[in-house]
Structures are given as C-alpha cells and as structure tokens.
Amino acid sequence: MTTSTSDRSTGHTAPEAWIRAEALALGFDVCGFASVHEAWPAAARLDNFVAAGRHGSMAWMETTRARRAHPTAMWPGARSAVVVGLNYGPDVDPLEALARRSTGTISVYAQGRDYHDLIKGRLKTLAGKVHRRLGGEVKVFVDTAPLMEKPLAALAGLGWQGKHTNLVSRRFGSWLFLGSLLTSLDLRPDEPSGDHCGECRACLDICPTGAFTAPYQLDARACLSYLTIEHAGPIPETYRAALGNRIYGCDDCLAVCPWNKFASTAREAGLHARDALRSPALADLAALDDAGFRALFTASPIKRIGRDRFVRNVLYAIGNSGDPSLIPAARVRLEDADPAVRDAARWALARLEVQAPAISATA
C-alpha cells in the first residue's frame, strides 16, 4: 500500500521534497528518486557488452560485473536511491576546438576541477543530513564505485540513456555529472522520463570511428574516449588519424545532441574551463615531464592517466596537425623513456615530414 504524503511527512514536508530541497541547496541541479527493486535490464546489456569483448582492456568491468548486476548487489539492505545531477554545460560549442589543429582538444568534463571531489563531498553532506533527519542507513556512490548510475538516473526521472549510451536530460542536454545515495528508507520513486531520441541519429553519425555498432550499443575498443583515457600502450594505427587534435576524451556524440539547445552553462565555478585547458598549445604539452604534468593537472581528472599516456596522445595530435613547425616538438620525444611515447613520436614525424620534407631537413 502506498503511504500518503501526510503519513510520511517530516514536519510539514514530505521526505522526498525535503531531500530534493537539501540537494539543490548544496548546489546540485537536479534530484530524483528510484526504487532499487525495479527490474534491471542494464545487467543483461552489460553481460552482452562484456561477452562480446567490447569493454576492451577495462578488465574491472568484468571483475566487478556481479556487483553491477543490480543496485542491491552493492548493498542488500538498500530500498531506495536518491540520484543527483550536477550540470557541467560548456560556455562554447566543444566541436569548434577541433578546427584549431595546432592546439589540443580536451573533453569538456576534464577542463575544470575533478568532479569526483565536488560530488562526493556534497553527497556525504547530504547523506549526513538525511540520516540525522529521517533515520535509516545511507551509502554514497560516485562513478568510481561499481554502481550503474546512468540506468539508475533514468529510473529516477533525470533523463534517459540516449543512442550514444549516455544520459540525456530535457533540461541539461548531455551535460550532467551523476551521483547516488542508496538508503534503507522507503522513498516514493519518481516517474522515469522515457526515451525522447525519436528518429534522430546525430550522435551515431558524427562518431569519427563508427564506434556505435547500433543505436544504444557502443564498442569501446573503437571509442576515442576509451582510447585516449583507458587504453595503455600505442593506440592502434587504424584510429590515430581519426583522433584529430583530441588529446583527452571525445565530446562529439554529446555535443551534437539536439537536446543541448535547452542546456545552460554550468553554475558551479569549479566546473568552468580553466583558460590553460581550453585550447592548449601542442608544442607546450609535448614538452611536459612528470613534474610539469602533475603541476598542470593538479585537481584535474586528467592526472589519473599519467604523463606518458597523455604525451602519447599529444604526439598523435601533432601528427594530425599538418603543422610542420611542430616537427621539433615531436623529434625531442624520439628519445623519451616511454616506448609508447617514442612510437607516437615516430608516427607523428612520419606524417609531418611527408608534408614538409624541406622544413624537416633543417629543423
């Protein structure tokens, strides 16, 4: 039997309304509720994804698959989920940076402060407030935990998983960071928003490598975000030219979504792009040593991949730049300690020297 709002109120406010108000007061842009005992078709999709090998070298997706099978697999005592979203909408079209070939393009989400830190701290504060006011147990999850947040957010009415497999919001387009609280409390779930992609396939058609095998199906092994962030060692030559000047992630399928016309720029100042990361010069980035890399990417999610993988990506971008003035920057990396960096430097030089043999001879 459904409990009435008056029976479930805390003071004069229903618990869901109170939690939502507290979440918004903490700076989150949206908050929804889901029962964790709903059907969970995401588990079957994950099983098929892993069985087909489309997770590539992300072995953790296989080793944590049992815990991802259902929210209650993470915590059997959970009854409800509170799902929050933080808007990180950019102030410019991310696709414009792809034309500036002598500079690097960094995914919008990584141009500001590491969102994990922002969300986790606020979620812990919200969890403490919920526990003190409403009782029950509460556990906090950001995307570093094996909880499938996008299908949970869809259940909570924050949006739907689009054909590019990412969450799409009618209010915020493709630009929402997610966080979740699981709780032993019985909270009234929100209505799922339903799928509003219609016949649109803009996100599928723009993918530089054709990484979508079908609508709602991604092969990570061909995804430029996976290749620049998760993949260790040399990137397969098949995909190097498609990288263009993307040196960390790829926003193409997100940026082209028509629902972004309703999106707004992030309110949270920490998520605004740092000037140094909007269109950084490839020559400067190729010169980074470990200390310089750590200094540049302090409090940034980019620090997770390390200097070697990042400079590898920069060298591929140099090879795609068509800018012969970058030949010296690539040549210096021929003696780099990391073999993947050396390989990328050789590839970049081969590309540039074909276009500018005279400049190469005197560089």
C-alpha positions in Angstrom: 0.0 0.0 0.0 1.3 3.5 -0.9 1.9 5.7 2.1 0.3 9.1 1.9 2.3 12.3 2.0 0.8 13.4 5.3 1.6 10.0 6.9 5.2 10.2 5.7 5.9 13.8 6.3 8.7 15.2 8.3 7.3 18.2 10.0 5.1 19.6 7.2 7.2 18.4 4.3 7.3 15.0 2.6 10.7 13.4 2.9 11.3 13.5 -0.9 10.5 17.2 -1.1 12.8 17.9 1.8 15.7 15.8 0.4 15.3 17.4 -3.0 15.4 20.9 -1.4 18.5 20.0 0.5 20.2 18.6 -2.6 19.5 21.8 -4.6 20.7 23.9 -1.7 24.0 22.0 -1.8 24.5 23.0 -5.4 23.1 20.0 -7.3 21.0 21.0 -10.3 18.5 18.1 -10.2 17.5 15.3 -7.8 15.3 12.3 -8.3 14.2 9.1 -6.5 14.0 5.4 -7.6 13.2 2.1 -6.0 16.2 -0.2 -6.2 13.9 -3.2 -6.5 12.7 -2.4 -10.0 13.6 -4.6 -13.0 17.2 -4.1 -14.0 17.7 -4.8 -17.8 21.0 -3.0 -17.6 22.5 -6.2 -16.2 21.8 -8.1 -19.4 23.2 -5.3 -21.5 26.4 -5.3 -19.5 26.7 -9.1 -19.8 26.4 -8.9 -23.6 28.8 -6.0 -23.8 31.5 -7.9 -21.8 30.8 -11.2 -23.5 31.4 -9.5 -26.9 34.7 -8.1 -25.6 33.6 -4.5 -26.3 35.0 -3.4 -22.9 38.5 -3.7 -24.3 41.2 -3.6 -21.7 38.8 -2.4 -18.9 39.1 -5.7 -17.0 37.4 -4.1 -14.0 34.1 -4.2 -15.9 34.3 -8.0 -15.9 35.7 -8.5 -12.4 33.0 -6.2 -10.8 30.2 -7.5 -13.1 28.4 -9.4 -10.2 28.3 -6.2 -8.1 27.0 -4.2 -11.1 24.2 -6.7 -11.8 21.7 -4.9 -9.5 21.9 -2.0 -7.1 21.1 -4.4 -4.2 24.1 -6.4 -5.2 26.1 -3.5 -3.9 24.1 -3.4 -0.7 21.3 -5.9 0.0 19.7 -3.6 2.6 19.1 -0.8 0.1 15.5 0.0 -0.7 15.6 3.4 -2.4 18.1 5.5 -4.4 18.5 9.3 -4.4 20.1 10.3 -7.6 21.6 13.8 -8.1 22.9 15.6 -11.2 25.4 18.4 -11.5 25.3 20.4 -14.7 28.6 20.9 -16.4 27.4 22.6 -19.6 30.2 24.4 -21.5 30.0 28.0 -22.5 31.1 27.3 -26.1 30.4 24.6 -28.6 33.1 21.9 -28.0 33.2 21.0 -31.6 34.7 24.4 -32.5 38.0 23.4 -30.9 38.5 20.6 -33.4 39.4 23.1 -36.1 42.4 24.5 -34.2 44.8 21.7 -35.2 47.9 23.1 -33.5 46.2 23.1 -30.2 44.7 20.2 -28.2 41.1 19.4 -27.6 40.2 18.2 -24.1 36.8 16.8 -23.2 34.6 19.4 -21.5 34.3 17.4 -18.3 38.0 17.5 -17.7 38.7 21.2 -18.4 37.8 22.2 -14.8 38.2 20.7 -11.4 37.8 17.0 -10.8 34.1 16.4 -10.5 34.5 13.4 -8.3 35.8 15.6 -5.5 32.9 18.1 -5.9 30.2 15.5 -6.0 31.5 13.2 -3.3 31.9 15.9 -0.7 28.4 17.2 -1.3 26.9 13.7 -1.3 28.4 13.0 2.0 26.9 16.1 3.4 23.5 15.2 2.0 23.8 11.7 3.4 24.5 13.1 6.9 21.5 15.4 6.7 19.2 12.5 5.6 20.4 10.2 8.3 20.0 12.7 11.1 16.6 13.9 9.9 15.0 10.7 8.6 17.0 7.9 10.1 17.9 4.8 8.1 21.2 3.9 6.7 22.7 5.8 3.8 25.6 5.0 1.5 27.3 7.3 -1.0 28.3 6.4 -4.6 30.1 8.3 -7.3 31.2 6.7 -10.6 34.3 5.1 -9.1 32.1 2.5 -7.4 30.6 -0.4 -9.3 27.1 1.0 -9.4 25.5 1.6 -12.8 24.4 5.2 -12.4 23.0 6.0 -15.8 20.2 3.4 -15.7 19.5 4.4 -12.1 19.3 8.0 -13.1 16.9 7.1 -15.9 14.7 5.2 -13.3 14.8 8.3 -11.1 13.5 10.5 -13.9 16.7 12.6 -14.5 16.7 11.7 -18.2 17.2 8.6 -20.5 20.1 6.8 -22.0 20.4 8.1 -25.5 21.5 6.2 -28.6 25.1 7.2 -27.6 24.5 5.3 -24.3 25.0 8.4 -22.2 22.3 10.1 -20.2 20.3 12.8 -21.9 18.2 15.4 -20.0 15.4 17.5 -21.3 16.8 20.4 -19.2 20.5 19.9 -19.4 21.1 18.0 -22.6 24.1 15.7 -22.4 25.9 17.6 -19.6 25.1 16.0 -16.3 27.5 14.5 -13.8 25.8 11.9 -11.6 26.0 10.8 -8.0 23.8 8.4 -5.9 22.8 7.7 -2.4 21.4 4.3 -1.6 19.3 4.2 1.5 17.3 1.7 3.6 14.4 4.2 3.7 11.3 3.7 1.6 11.1 6.8 -0.6 8.4 7.4 -3.2 10.0 6.9 -6.7 9.7 9.5 -9.5 8.4 8.6 -12.9 11.0 7.6 -15.5 11.1 10.2 -18.2 11.0 7.8 -21.1 13.1 7.8 -24.3 13.0 11.0 -26.4 15.6 10.3 -29.0 12.9 9.6 -31.7 14.4 9.0 -35.2 17.4 11.2 -34.5 20.8 9.5 -35.1 23.1 12.6 -35.0 25.2 11.1 -32.2 25.7 7.9 -34.2 26.6 9.6 -37.4 29.1 12.0 -36.1 31.3 9.4 -34.4 34.8 9.6 -36.0 35.4 5.9 -35.8 32.0 4.4 -36.1 32.2 3.0 -32.6 28.4 2.6 -32.3 27.5 -0.8 -33.7 23.8 0.0 -33.5 21.7 2.6 -31.6 22.3 2.2 -27.9 25.3 -0.1 -28.5 28.9 1.1 -28.2 32.1 -0.8 -28.9 34.6 0.9 -26.5 37.5 -0.5 -28.4 36.8 2.0 -31.2 35.8 4.9 -29.0 38.2 7.8 -28.8 37.4 8.5 -25.2 38.4 4.9 -24.3 41.5 5.0 -26.5 42.8 8.3 -25.1 42.0 7.6 -21.4 41.7 3.9 -20.7 43.9 2.2 -23.3 47.5 1.7 -22.3 50.3 1.4 -24.9 50.2 2.5 -28.5 46.8 3.3 -29.9 46.1 1.1 -33.0 47.1 2.9 -36.2 43.6 2.4 -37.6 42.3 5.1 -35.2 45.2 7.5 -35.0 44.2 9.8 -37.8 40.6 9.9 -36.5 41.9 11.3 -33.2 42.5 14.7 -34.9 43.6 17.0 -32.1 41.7 15.2 -29.4 44.2 14.6 -26.6 41.8 13.6 -23.7 38.4 12.2 -24.4 35.9 13.0 -27.2 32.7 15.0 -26.9 31.4 14.7 -30.5 28.4 12.4 -29.7 27.5 14.5 -26.7 27.9 17.9 -28.3 25.8 17.2 -31.4 22.7 16.1 -29.4 19.7 18.4 -30.3 18.6 18.4 -26.7 21.6 20.6 -25.9 19.6 23.6 -27.2 17.9 23.6 -23.8 21.2 23.3 -21.9 22.8 26.1 -19.8 26.3 26.9 -18.8 27.4 25.2 -15.5 26.6 27.3 -12.4 29.4 25.7 -10.4 32.5 27.8 -10.9 34.8 24.8 -10.3 33.5 23.1 -13.4 34.2 26.1 -15.7 37.0 25.5 -18.1 40.5 26.7 -17.0 42.0 29.0 -19.5 45.1 26.8 -19.7 43.0 23.8 -20.9 40.6 25.4 -23.4 43.0 25.1 -26.4 46.5 24.4 -25.1 49.4 24.5 -27.5 50.5 21.1 -28.5 54.2 22.1 -28.5 53.9 23.1 -24.9 52.2 19.9 -23.9 54.7 17.7 -25.7 57.4 19.2 -23.6 55.9 18.1 -20.3 57.9 16.0 -17.9 56.3 14.2 -14.9 56.7 17.2 -12.6 55.3 19.6 -15.2 52.4 17.2 -15.9 51.5 17.0 -12.2 51.7 20.7 -11.8 49.5 21.5 -14.8 46.8 18.9 -13.9 46.6 19.4 -10.1 43.0 18.7 -9.0 42.1 17.6 -12.6 40.8 14.2 -13.7 43.5 14.1 -16.4 46.1 13.4 -13.7 44.7 9.8 -13.5 46.1 8.7 -16.8 49.7 9.9 -16.1 52.2 11.9 -18.1 53.2 9.1 -20.5 49.7 8.3 -21.8 48.9 12.0 -22.1 52.0 12.9 -24.1 51.4 9.9 -26.3 48.0 11.4 -27.2 49.6 14.9 -27.7 52.0 13.4 -30.3 49.2 11.8 -32.2 47.6 15.2 -32.4 50.9 16.7 -33.6 51.0 14.1 -36.3 47.5 15.1 -37.4 48.1 18.9 -37.2 49.6 19.4 -40.6 51.8 22.0 -38.9 55.5 21.5 -39.8 56.6 23.9 -37.1 55.7 21.1 -34.6 58.4 18.8 -36.0 61.0 19.8 -33.4 58.5 19.1 -30.6 57.9 15.6 -31.9 61.6 14.9 -32.6 62.6 15.6 -29.0 60.3 12.7 -27.9 62.1 10.2 -30.0 64.4 9.6 -27.0 61.6 9.5 -24.4 61.8 6.9 -21.7 58.3 5.6 -22.5 58.1 3.2 -25.6 54.5 4.3 -26.5 55.6 7.9 -26.5 58.6 7.1 -28.7 56.3 5.2 -31.1 53.9 8.1 -31.2 56.7 10.5 -31.9 57.9 8.4 -34.9 54.4 8.2 -36.3 53.9 12.0 -35.9 57.2 12.7 -37.6 56.5 10.4 -40.5 53.2 12.2 -41.1 54.7 15.7 -40.8 57.9 15.1 -42.8 55.9 13.8 -45.8 54.1 17.2 -45.8 57.2 19.3 -45.2 60.4 17.5 -46.2 62.3 20.7 -46.7 61.5 22.1 -43.3 62.2 18.7 -41.7 65.7 18.7 -43.1 66.6 22.0 -41.4 64.5 21.7 -38.2 
